[in-house]
Amino acid sequence: MALTDEQIREALARVIDPELKQDLIALDMIRGVTIDGGDVTVEVTLTIPGCPLKATINDDVVREVGAVEGVERVAVEFGSMSEEQRAAL
């Protein structure tokens, strides 16, 4: 069975931002999900470029997405929010 965007986003909904105490989906921090066979790339937008919790978020995304049946590798790419996006939080 092929992986779906919905499966990956369900896994990402279990990743809680340690500072904001909400999941990455609710915070609109996921800019994209790319699925290529068993390889999944997740684009995460952090609140600030030098986010001190980047490693924690990376590890949590890799753990939750990697637990989805059929996922073989997980890559996380990071960007940062604009001032408008931060203000919307």
C-alpha positions as CSV (number, residue, x, y, z in Angstrom):
1,M,0.0,0.0,0.0
2,A,1.4,3.4,-1.0
3,L,1.9,6.0,1.7
4,T,-0.5,9.0,1.7
5,D,-0.1,12.6,2.7
6,E,-2.9,12.1,5.2
7,Q,-1.0,9.3,7.0
8,I,2.0,11.5,7.3
9,R,0.0,14.5,8.5
10,E,-1.7,12.3,11.1
11,A,1.7,11.3,12.4
12,L,2.8,15.0,12.5
13,A,-0.3,15.9,14.5
14,R,1.4,13.8,17.3
15,V,4.5,16.1,17.3
16,I,4.1,18.8,19.9
17,D,6.1,22.0,19.8
18,P,7.8,22.0,23.2
19,E,7.6,25.7,23.6
20,L,4.0,26.4,22.2
21,K,2.5,23.1,23.6
22,Q,0.5,22.5,20.4
23,D,1.0,20.1,17.6
24,L,2.8,21.1,14.4
25,I,-0.4,20.7,12.3
26,A,-2.5,22.9,14.5
27,L,0.3,25.5,14.5
28,D,0.5,25.4,10.7
29,M,4.2,24.7,10.9
30,I,4.2,22.1,8.1
31,R,4.9,23.7,4.7
32,G,5.0,20.5,2.7
33,V,5.2,16.7,2.7
34,T,6.9,14.8,-0.1
35,I,6.6,11.1,-0.5
36,D,8.8,9.1,-2.8
37,G,8.2,5.4,-2.2
38,G,9.3,4.8,1.4
39,D,11.2,8.1,1.6
40,V,9.4,11.0,3.2
41,T,10.6,14.6,3.4
42,V,8.8,17.0,5.8
43,E,9.2,20.8,5.5
44,V,8.9,22.4,8.9
45,T,8.6,26.1,9.4
46,L,10.1,27.1,12.8
47,T,9.1,30.2,14.7
48,I,12.6,31.7,14.4
49,P,15.7,30.7,12.3
50,G,17.8,29.8,15.4
51,C,15.1,27.9,17.2
52,P,16.8,26.3,20.2
53,L,14.3,23.4,20.1
54,K,15.1,22.5,16.4
55,A,16.9,19.3,17.3
56,T,14.0,18.2,19.5
57,I,11.4,18.9,16.8
58,N,13.6,17.1,14.2
59,D,13.9,14.0,16.5
60,D,10.1,14.0,17.2
61,V,9.2,14.3,13.5
62,V,11.6,11.5,12.6
63,R,10.2,9.3,15.3
64,E,6.5,9.8,14.6
65,V,6.7,9.8,10.8
66,G,9.2,6.9,10.9
67,A,6.6,4.9,12.9
68,V,4.1,5.0,10.0
69,E,4.0,1.6,8.2
70,G,5.9,1.8,4.9
71,V,8.1,4.7,5.8
72,E,11.8,3.7,5.3
73,R,13.6,7.1,5.6
74,V,12.6,10.5,7.0
75,A,14.2,13.8,6.1
76,V,13.3,17.1,7.8
77,E,13.9,20.4,6.1
78,F,13.6,23.6,8.1
79,G,12.6,27.1,7.3
80,S,11.4,30.0,9.5
81,M,8.2,31.9,9.8
82,S,7.7,35.4,8.6
83,E,6.7,38.1,11.1
84,E,3.1,37.8,9.9
85,Q,3.1,34.1,10.5
86,R,4.5,34.5,14.0
87,A,2.0,37.2,14.8
88,A,-0.8,34.8,13.8
89,L,0.3,32.3,16.5
